[in-house]
Amino acid sequence: MAATSGSSLRILTVTVSDTRKRFADEVGKRLDAELTGAGFTVVRHATVADEPDHIRELVRSTATGNAADAIVLSGGTGINPRDQTFEALHSLYDKPIEGFGEALRRLAFDAMGPRAIYFRASAGVFDQVPIFSIPGNAQAMLLALRQLILPTLASAVEMATGRETYTSGRADRPSGADLSSQRDVNVALKPEGPPSSTR
């Protein structure tokens, strides 16, 4: 069961990749920087192979061990034969959050074009811990964070643990530290280069 301490929610971030190493994982580093810049605490960044059993074990042990209040995974969401994050998490979720993937694909289609349909992003709750699985593509990762995750993460944790309901009128409350002092989540995204894959 997740436990919160004020607004400093504990986040586990994960890069799903068979080959990417931490020193060269620019998307993973940017993911951590965005979360910490918004007032969250990244308790750990892990790299896990694109193996469903490995992904599930990391998520399961983190949630049941109360090691984080939420988990954000990046990568493994495309249609390459090795992209298996969706399958790994779909079988684990106690409560899938279907609207997350739908919303990200809509946003990504507007920003990136039809390749966005291949982003198999997902979200759900396991053992009262919200889990977000987003593409490893830098532009899609920033869209997911700035438009969907950062503005709602604190409320997601409170709803998942039963401390808040979606009708309580707080779902649009800034998450972590006061986001009014942070970057505008609607700023134009400037990817480092054209996306080469949907991972």
LOVO-58229 format. One record per atom (N, C-alpha, C, O, CB): x, y, z; residue in one letter. Coordinates in steps of 0.05 Angstrom, whole numbers, padded with zeros to 5 digits, always signed. Each point is the difference from the previous one (the first is absolute). Glycine has a CB too. Layout:
XYZa...
//
This chain:
+00017-00024+00000m-00017+00024+00000m+00018+00025+00000m+00019+00001+00015m-00056-00026+00009m+00030+00044-00040a+00016+00024-00002a-00005+00018+00024a-00021-00001+00012a+00019-00002-00062a+00023+00017+00057a-00003+00020+00022a+00012+00026-00009a+00022+00000-00012a-00020-00037+00046a-00016+00059-00029t+00011+00025-00009t+00009+00016+00024t-00008-00004+00023t-00023+00004-00062t+00049+00019+00033s+00010+00018+00021s-00002+00028-00011s+00018+00009-00014s+00014-00044+00033s-00054+00049-00012g-00004+00026-00011g-00002-00001-00030g-00013-00018-00011g+00037+00038+00049g-00011-00001-00052s-00001+00000-00029s+00024-00014-00012s+00002-00002-00025s-00027+00045+00027s+00043-00053+00014s+00025-00013-00010s-00005-00029-00005s+00010-00018+00014s+00018+00051+00011s-00043-00039-00046l-00006-00028-00007l+00025-00014-00011l+00016+00012-00014l-00064+00001+00004l+00050-00038+00017r+00023-00016-00008r-00006-00015-00026r-00019-00014-00003r+00033+00008+00051r+00004+00011-00068i-00005-00011-00027i+00024-00019-00007i+00023+00008+00002i-00050+00033-00015i+00020-00065+00004l+00020-00017-00013l-00002+00004-00030l-00022-00002-00011l+00019-00032+00048l+00025+00041-00050t+00000+00002-00029t+00015-00024-00011t+00020-00010+00012t-00022+00061-00010t-00006-00060-00026v+00011-00024-00012v+00004+00004-00029v-00018+00010-00014v-00005-00038+00048v+00046+00021-00044t+00005-00002-00029t-00002-00029-00007t+00015-00017+00010t+00014+00058-00011t-00047-00047-00018v-00003-00028-00010v+00016-00001-00026v-00007+00011-00020v-00039-00018+00041v+00068-00008-00020s+00017-00002-00024s+00019-00024+00003s+00010-00006+00022s-00012+00056-00028s+00007-00063-00016d+00020-00022+00000d+00028+00010-00002d+00019-00013+00008d-00053-00016-00029d+00038+00054+00011t+00026+00009-00007t+00008+00026+00014t+00024+00006+00003t-00029-00028-00046t-00014+00039+00051r+00007+00027+00009r+00013-00001+00028r-00011-00013+00018r-00028+00031-00045r+00061-00004+00030k+00014+00001+00025k-00006+00028+00013k-00006+00019-00015k+00042-00051-00001k-00034+00033+00042r-00008+00025+00014r+00016+00024-00010r-00011+00022-00003r-00001-00049+00043r+00039+00024-00044f+00016+00023-00007f-00008+00011-00027f+00005+00024-00006f+00033-00043+00033f-00050+00003-00044a-00008+00009-00027a-00030+00003-00002a-00011+00005-00022a+00051-00027+00003a-00055+00020+00041d-00029+00000+00000d-00010+00029+00003d-00008+00008+00022d+00006-00055-00003d+00003+00063-00040e-00008+00028+00001e-00030+00003+00006e-00007+00018+00014e+00045-00007-00045e-00054-00029+00020v-00029+00002+00006v-00006-00006+00029v-00016+00013+00012v+00007-00027-00060v+00023-00006+00059g-00004-00006+00028g+00009+00022+00018g-00013+00006+00020g+00020-00053-00031g+00015+00060+00004k+00010+00023+00016k-00020+00023-00002k-00005+00014+00020k+00052-00028-00027k-00058+00019-00016r-00019+00022-00004r-00026-00006+00016r-00012+00018+00011r+00031-00008-00057r-00027-00036+00046l-00024-00008+00015l+00004+00007+00029l-00018+00011+00013l+00009-00048-00046l+00032+00030+00045d+00005+00005+00028d+00001+00030+00005d-00010+00010+00020d+00036-00052-00017d-00014+00057-00021a+00003+00029+00004a-00028+00014-00001a-00005+00018+00016a+00051-00020-00037a-00063-00007+00003e-00027+00011-00001e-00016-00005+00026e-00013+00018+00010e+00013-00024-00060e+00002-00018+00060l-00014-00007+00025l+00011+00015+00024l-00016+00011+00016l+00007-00056-00035l+00035+00046+00022t+00012+00014+00023t-00005+00030-00003t-00004+00014+00020t+00039-00049-00015t-00035+00046-00029g-00005+00028-00004g-00029+00007+00007g-00005+00024+00007g+00039-00023-00043g-00052-00020+00035a-00028+00005+00008a-00005-00006+00029a-00023+00002+00009a+00010-00014-00055a+00034+00006+00062g-00003-00003+00028g-00003-00028+00011g-00004-00004+00023g-00016+00047-00025g+00024-00063-00016f-00002-00028+00009f+00028-00010+00007f+00020+00012-00008f-00060-00019-00021f+00041-00015+00044t+00025-00012+00008t+00004-00026-00016t-00016-00019+00003t+00012+00039+00043t+00024-00021-00063v+00007-00024-00014v+00017-00017+00018v+00023+00006+00005v-00026+00017-00051v-00009-00044+00057v+00015-00016+00020v+00020-00019-00013v+00019-00008+00013v-00059+00011+00017v+00036-00009-00056r+00018-00018-00014r-00006+00001-00029r-00024+00003-00008r+00028-00033+00049r+00016+00026-00058h-00005-00004-00028h+00012-00028-00007h+00024-00005+00005h-00023+00055-00016h-00017-00067+00000a+00008-00027-00006a-00001-00004-00031a-00016+00012-00014a+00000-00029+00059a+00034+00000-00054t-00001-00009-00028t-00006-00030+00000t+00013-00016+00013t+00019+00052-00028t-00053-00044+00000v-00008-00028+00000v-00002-00009-00029v-00008+00016-00018v-00017-00010+00062v+00032-00031-00049a-00002-00011-00027a-00029-00002-00009a-00018-00002+00016a+00061-00023-00008a-00047+00024-00034d-00026-00003-00012d-00010-00029+00003d-00005-00013-00019d+00015+00050-00014d-00013-00045+00058e-00009-00027+00007e-00024+00003+00019e+00003+00012+00021e+00043-00033-00028e-00069+00011-00001p-00024+00003+00017p+00004-00008+00029p-00009+00014+00018p-00018-00021-00058p+00040-00015+00045d+00004-00009+00027d+00017+00019+00016d-00006+00006+00024d+00002-00053-00039d+00024+00059+00003h+00018+00019+00014h-00016+00026+00006h+00002+00011+00021h+00038-00031-00044h-00056+00029+00003i-00015+00024+00004i-00020-00003+00022i-00003+00016+00018i+00009-00005-00066i-00021-00034+00047r-00020-00005+00021r+00012-00002+00028r-00011+00010+00019r-00017-00033-00054r+00051+00009+00037e+00012-00003+00026e+00009+00026+00012e-00003+00005+00024e+00018-00051-00038e-00004+00064-00003l+00009+00026+00010l-00024+00016+00010l+00001+00011+00022l+00038-00012-00054l-00060+00002+00016v-00024+00015+00008v-00013-00013+00025v-00007+00015+00019v+00000-00001-00067v+00004-00040+00048r-00013-00013+00023r+00016+00004+00026r-00012+00006+00021r-00006-00040-00053r+00044+00030+00031s+00016+00003+00025s+00000+00029+00009s+00001+00005+00025s+00027-00044-00039s-00028+00058-00004t+00000+00028+00008t-00026+00007+00014t+00000+00013+00020t+00030-00002-00058t-00052-00020+00026a-00027+00007+00011a-00005-00014+00027a-00007+00013+00019a-00010-00006-00066a+00022-00033+00047t-00006-00015+00025t+00020+00007+00022t-00007-00003+00024t-00013-00034-00052t+00044+00045+00021g+00019+00008+00020g-00001+00029+00009g+00016+00009+00016g+00012-00044-00035g-00049+00050+00009n-00003+00028+00007n+00025+00016-00005n+00008+00017+00015n-00042-00031+00020n+00047+00008-00058a+00025+00014-00007a-00005+00025-00016a+00019+00016-00003a+00004-00060+00004a-00047+00048-00011a-00007+00024-00015a-00030+00004+00000a-00015-00019+00004a+00056+00013-00034a-00049+00031+00026d-00029+00007-00001d-00011-00002-00028d-00024-00003-00004d+00031+00033+00042d+00010-00029-00059a-00008-00003-00027a+00025-00009-00016a+00022+00003+00008a-00058+00033-00004a+00030-00048-00028i+00021-00010-00017i-00004+00010-00028i-00023-00001-00010i+00027-00041+00039i+00017+00052-00041v-00001+00009-00028v+00021-00015-00016v+00024+00002+00005v-00040+00044+00009v+00006-00061-00034l+00018-00016-00017l+00001+00013-00028l-00020+00009-00010l+00010-00051+00036l+00034+00042-00037s+00003+00011-00027s+00013-00021-00018s+00021-00011+00006s-00016+00058+00013s-00018-00052-00042g+00011-00018-00019g-00015-00026-00002g-00016-00008+00018g+00060+00028-00009g-00040-00034-00031g-00013-00026-00005g-00029+00001-00006g-00014-00020+00003g+00047+00003+00027g-00043+00040-00040t-00028+00003-00006t-00007-00001-00029t-00023+00005-00008t+00020+00022+00049t+00022-00033-00058g-00005+00000-00029g-00010-00027-00009g-00011-00016+00015g+00046+00051-00021g-00030-00041-00020i-00010-00025-00012i+00024-00018-00009i-00005-00019-00015i-00038+00042+00001i+00067-00016+00021n+00023-00017-00005n-00004-00026+00015n-00012-00001+00021n+00042+00041-00027n-00021-00063-00005p-00003-00025+00014p+00010+00000+00029p-00010-00015+00017p+00014-00007-00061p+00015+00039+00050r+00011+00001+00027r-00015+00019+00018r+00005+00002+00024r+00039-00014-00043r-00063+00027+00009d-00015+00020+00016d-00022-00015+00014d-00021-00007-00011d+00031+00044-00021d-00006-00042+00058q-00019-00017+00016q-00010+00013+00025q-00011-00013+00017q+00035-00026-00036q-00019+00065+00023t-00009+00013+00024t-00030+00000+00003t-00010-00005+00022t+00051+00034-00024t-00055-00024-00019f-00030+00000+00001f-00010-00027+00010f-00016-00001+00018f+00014+00034-00055f+00012-00055+00025e-00009-00026+00008e+00007-00006+00029e-00016-00012+00015e+00021-00003-00062e+00019+00023+00055a+00009-00006+00028a-00018+00014+00020a-00007-00012+00020a+00054+00007-00036a-00054+00030+00011l-00015+00015+00020l-00030-00005-00002l-00014+00000+00021l+00049+00035-00023l-00045-00041-00022h-00029-00004-00003h-00009-00023+00018h-00022+00000+00011h+00025+00017-00058h+00013-00038+00049s-00007-00023+00017s+00003+00005+00029s-00009-00015+00017s+00022-00014-00054s+00000+00052+00044l+00006+00006+00028l-00020+00020+00012l-00005-00001+00024l+00053-00008-00033l-00059+00027-00007y-00017+00021+00011y-00024-00011+00015y-00014-00018-00010y+00029+00047-00028y-00020-00019+00062d-00025-00004+00014d-00022+00016-00013d-00022-00009-00003d+00046-00001+00046d-00017+00035-00051k-00019+00018-00012k+00014+00014-00024k+00015+00019+00004k-00040-00012+00040k+00019-00016-00068p+00012+00015-00023p-00013+00028-00002p-00023+00004+00006p+00031-00048-00031p+00008+00063+00016i-00009+00027-00005i+00000+00004-00031i+00019+00010-00011i-00001+00008+00056i-00040-00026-00057e-00001-00001-00029e+00004+00027-00013e+00012+00003-00021e-00042-00042+00025e+00020+00060+00009g+00001+00027-00012g+00028+00011-00004g+00004+00018-00016g-00048-00011+00036g+00063-00017-00005f+00028+00010-00002f+00011-00004-00027f+00010+00018-00013f-00003-00026+00062f-00007-00017-00058g+00011-00006-00026g-00015+00014-00023g+00012+00009-00019g+00003-00053+00037g-00041+00045-00015e-00017+00013-00020e+00008+00030-00002e+00003+00011-00022e-00040-00044+00030e+00040+00046+00015a+00006+00028+00001a+00028+00006-00011a+00004+00019-00015a-00034-00014+00054a+00049-00022-00032l+00027+00005-00011l+00002-00004-00030l+00013+00015-00014l+00005-00030+00058l-00032-00005-00054r+00000-00004-00029r-00012+00024-00015r+00009+00008-00021r-00011-00058+00028r-00019+00061+00005r-00013+00023-00012r+00020+00024-00001r+00003+00013-00020r-00049-00029+00036r+00058+00021+00007l+00019+00022+00002l+00024-00004-00019l+00008+00018-00014l-00022-00011+00062l+00024-00032-00048a+00023-00006-00017a-00007+00002-00030a+00017+00008-00016a+00001-00037+00053a-00042+00021-00044f-00009+00002-00028f+00000+00029-00009f+00010+00007-00022f-00038-00048+00027f+00018+00059+00012d+00000+00028-00006d+00028+00012-00003d+00006+00016-00017d-00049-00012+00041d+00062-00014-00007a+00027+00011+00001a+00019-00014-00019a+00019+00013-00010a-00028+00000+00056a+00005-00039-00051m+00020-00016-00014m-00010-00014-00025m+00015-00011-00015m+00006+00005+00059m-00047+00006-00048g-00011-00013-00024g-00009-00028+00005g-00001-00010+00023g+00030+00039-00049g-00035-00044+00004p-00013-00026+00003p+00017-00022+00013p-00011-00020+00008p-00014+00033-00048p+00051-00009+00042r+00017-00020+00013r-00009-00004+00029r+00007-00020+00013r+00031+00031-00043r-00052+00009+00041a-00009-00002+00028a-00019-00023+00005a-00002-00009+00023a+00007+00058-00021a-00018-00060-00023i-00018-00022+00005i+00014-00025+00010i-00012-00018+00011i-00018+00037-00046i+00057-00020+00031y+00015-00023+00008y+00011+00002+00029y+00014-00018+00009y-00002+00012-00057y-00018+00028+00062f+00008+00003+00027f-00020-00015+00018f-00023+00008+00003f+00044+00038-00012f-00012-00068+00020r-00018-00016+00018r+00005+00008+00029r+00006-00017+00017r-00005-00021-00051r-00004+00063+00039a+00002+00010+00028a-00023-00011+00016a-00021-00005-00011a+00045+00047-00005a-00020-00045+00042s-00021-00009+00017s+00004+00010+00028s+00021+00010+00007s-00027-00052-00035s-00015+00039+00044a+00002+00007+00029a-00020-00017+00015a-00019-00011-00011a+00033+00059+00000a-00008-00051+00036g-00018-00016+00017g+00009+00002+00029g+00019+00014+00006g-00029-00045-00044g-00003+00016+00055v+00006-00001+00029v+00006-00028+00008v-00015-00018-00008v-00014+00058+00017v+00050-00044+00005f+00006-00026+00012f+00007+00004+00030f+00017+00016+00006f+00000-00034-00050f-00032+00004+00061d+00005+00002+00029d+00000+00030+00009d+00016+00008+00016d+00010-00051-00017d-00046+00058-00009q-00004+00028+00007q+00023+00018-00010q+00002+00023+00010q-00028-00039+00029q+00042+00007-00058v+00022+00017-00011v-00006+00006-00029v-00002-00019-00016v+00035-00002+00048v-00037+00046-00040p-00004+00007-00028p+00026-00006-00016p+00022+00006+00008p-00055+00029+00005p+00029-00046-00037i+00021-00008-00018i-00005+00013-00027i-00022-00002-00010i+00030-00042+00035i+00013+00056-00036f-00003+00013-00026f+00022-00012-00019f+00023+00000+00007f-00043+00043+00014f+00012-00052-00044s+00018-00011-00019s+00000+00017-00025s-00021+00002-00013s+00015-00049+00031s+00028+00061-00024i+00000+00019-00022i+00023-00006-00019i+00018-00015+00006i-00037+00050+00025i+00017-00025-00056p+00020-00006-00020p+00028+00010+00008p+00003+00019+00016p-00039-00017-00051p+00056-00015+00024g+00027+00009+00004g+00009+00021-00019g+00022+00011+00002g-00012-00055+00014g-00028+00052-00035n+00005+00022-00018n-00001+00026+00016n-00018+00004+00016n-00002-00029-00055n+00040+00042+00036a+00003+00024+00017a-00024+00018-00002a-00010+00010+00020a+00059-00013-00026a-00059+00008-00018q-00022+00019-00003q-00026-00011+00012q-00014+00014+00013q+00035+00003-00055q-00026-00043+00038a-00024-00013+00011a+00002-00001+00031a-00020+00004+00014a+00014-00031-00056a+00030+00022+00052m+00004+00000+00029m-00007+00027+00012m-00013+00001+00021m+00049-00036-00026m-00027+00057-00007l-00005+00026+00010l-00030+00007-00001l-00011+00012+00018l+00057+00002-00032l-00059-00022-00008l-00029+00003-00002l-00014-00014+00023l-00018+00012+00013l+00022-00008-00063l+00003-00029+00055a-00013-00015+00021a+00004+00013+00027a-00019+00002+00016a+00025-00044-00043a+00018+00050+00032l+00006+00012+00027l-00014+00027+00003l-00015+00004+00019l+00059-00028-00019l-00039+00042-00019r-00009+00028+00004r-00031+00003-00003r-00012+00016+00014r+00056-00001-00031r-00055-00031+00000q-00029+00004-00006q-00018-00018+00018q-00022+00007+00006q+00034+00005-00053q-00002-00036+00055l-00017-00019+00013l+00010-00007+00028l-00017+00000+00019l+00005-00017-00063l+00037+00010+00048i+00009-00011+00025i+00004+00021+00021i-00011-00002+00022i+00032-00035-00047i-00005+00057+00019l+00007+00020+00021l-00025+00015+00011l-00001+00004+00024l+00045+00002-00047l-00063+00001+00006p-00023+00014+00011p-00019-00017+00017p-00016+00011+00015p+00019+00018-00054p-00001-00055+00038t-00019-00018+00013t+00012-00020+00019t-00015-00015+00013t-00013+00021-00052t+00054-00007+00041l+00013-00022+00015l-00007+00000+00029l-00006-00022+00011l+00043+00024-00043l-00037+00021+00045a-00007+00000+00029a-00028-00010+00005a-00005-00015+00019a+00036+00054-00013a-00050-00030-00023s-00027-00010+00003s-00002-00029-00006s-00016-00014+00012s-00001+00059-00024s+00032-00055-00008a+00000-00028-00007a+00008-00017+00024a-00013-00021+00006a+00023+00032-00054a+00010-00003+00062v+00009-00014+00024v-00021+00000+00022v-00006-00020+00012v+00054+00031-00023v-00060+00012+00015e-00021+00002+00021e-00025-00016-00008e-00012-00013+00018e+00029+00059-00006e-00024-00046-00037m-00023-00017-00008m+00006-00029+00002m-00016-00016+00010m+00002+00052-00041m+00039-00044+00023a+00007-00029+00001a+00001-00010+00028a-00005-00024+00005a+00031+00030-00046a-00020+00011+00060t+00002-00008+00028t-00026+00005+00015t-00002-00007+00024t+00050+00016-00025t-00068+00002-00012g-00026+00003+00012g-00003+00026+00016g-00020+00003+00014g+00017-00051-00012g+00022+00066-00004r-00002+00025+00015r-00014+00022-00015r-00007+00021+00012r+00049-00033+00011r-00048+00008-00049e-00013+00020-00016e-00017-00015-00021e+00008-00022-00008e+00029+00056+00016e-00059-00023-00016t-00016-00011-00022t+00001+00019-00024t+00006+00024+00004t-00036-00049+00029t+00023+00015-00056y+00001+00017-00024y-00021+00021+00000y+00001+00019-00016y+00018-00057-00009y-00039+00036+00043t-00021+00020+00002t+00006+00021+00021t-00017+00018+00005t-00015-00052-00019t+00055+00033+00027s+00006+00019+00022s+00008+00027-00010s+00004+00018+00017s+00009-00057+00011s-00009+00043-00054g+00006+00026-00010g+00029+00007+00001g+00007+00024-00003g-00052-00011+00016g+00063-00033-00008r+00028+00007+00003r+00017-00013-00022r+00024+00000+00001r-00031+00004+00048r-00006-00016-00069a+00015-00015-00020a+00018+00018-00017a+00020-00010-00011a-00057-00023+00010a+00031+00059+00000d+00018+00017-00016d+00019+00016+00018d+00012+00019-00010d-00048-00015-00024d+00039-00012+00059r+00018+00013+00018r+00029-00005-00009r+00006-00022-00008r-00039+00018+00046r+00050+00025-00036p+00028-00005-00007p+00012-00022+00017p-00006-00003+00023p+00010+00051-00037p+00014-00064+00002s+00012-00022+00014s+00028+00008+00010s+00013+00018-00011s-00039-00051-00017s+00036+00019+00048g+00026+00006+00012g+00000+00028+00010g-00019+00009+00013g+00040-00041-00044g+00001+00046+00026a+00001+00028+00008a-00019+00016-00017a-00010-00010-00020a+00058+00005+00034a-00053+00030-00007d-00018+00017-00015d+00009+00004-00028d+00021+00013-00005d-00034+00010+00047d-00001-00035-00061l+00009+00000-00028l-00003+00028-00013l+00010+00004-00022l-00022-00052+00019l-00001+00066+00017s-00002+00027-00011s+00027+00013-00002s+00004+00019-00015s-00050-00015+00033s+00065-00014-00002s+00027+00012+00000s+00018-00016-00019s+00024+00006-00002s-00031+00011+00049s-00004-00038-00059q+00016-00017-00017q-00006+00008-00029q-00015+00018-00005q+00016-00056+00039q+00012+00023-00053r-00004+00006-00028r-00029-00006-00008r-00013-00016+00012r+00061+00004-00021r-00057+00026-00011d-00027-00004-00011d+00000-00027-00014d+00016-00005-00018d-00024+00055+00012d-00010-00068+00014v-00001-00026-00012v-00009+00000-00029v+00002-00020-00014v-00010+00001+00059v-00002+00043-00054n-00009+00002-00027n+00020+00012-00019n-00007+00008-00023n-00039-00005+00041n+00071+00000-00009v+00020+00013-00017v+00004-00017-00025v-00003-00025+00001v+00025+00047+00039v-00013-00009-00061a+00005-00015-00024a+00024-00019+00005a+00020+00008+00011a-00038+00030-00040a+00015-00062+00020l+00021-00020+00005l+00021+00002-00023l-00007+00005-00023l-00026-00036+00047l+00057+00028-00016k+00022+00002-00019k+00016-00026+00002k+00020-00001+00015k-00019+00052-00012k-00008-00072-00018p+00015-00025+00002p+00028+00004-00010p+00006+00018-00016p-00048-00043+00009p+00060+00008+00017e+00028+00002-00007e+00005-00008-00029e+00020+00007-00012e-00008-00015+00059e-00031-00007-00059g+00003-00008-00027g-00025-00015-00008g-00017-00005+00017g+00067+00002-00013g-00052-00005-00029p-00024-00015-00009p-00001-00027+00013p+00020-00013+00003p-00020+00037-00046p-00024-00033+00052p-00002-00026+00013p+00008-00022-00019p-00008+00000-00024p-00029+00017+00053p+00053-00036-00019s+00009-00022-00017s-00015-00025+00005s+00001-00019-00016s+00043+00039+00015s-00059-00021+00023s-00016-00023+00006s-00022+00008+00019s-00001+00023+00009s+00039-00054-00017s-00056+00012+00014t-00021+00005+00020t+00007-00008+00027t-00017+00001+00018t-00016-00007-00054t+00058-00003+00042r+00008-00009+00026r+00004+00024+00018r+00007-00004+00024r+00014-00036-00043r
//
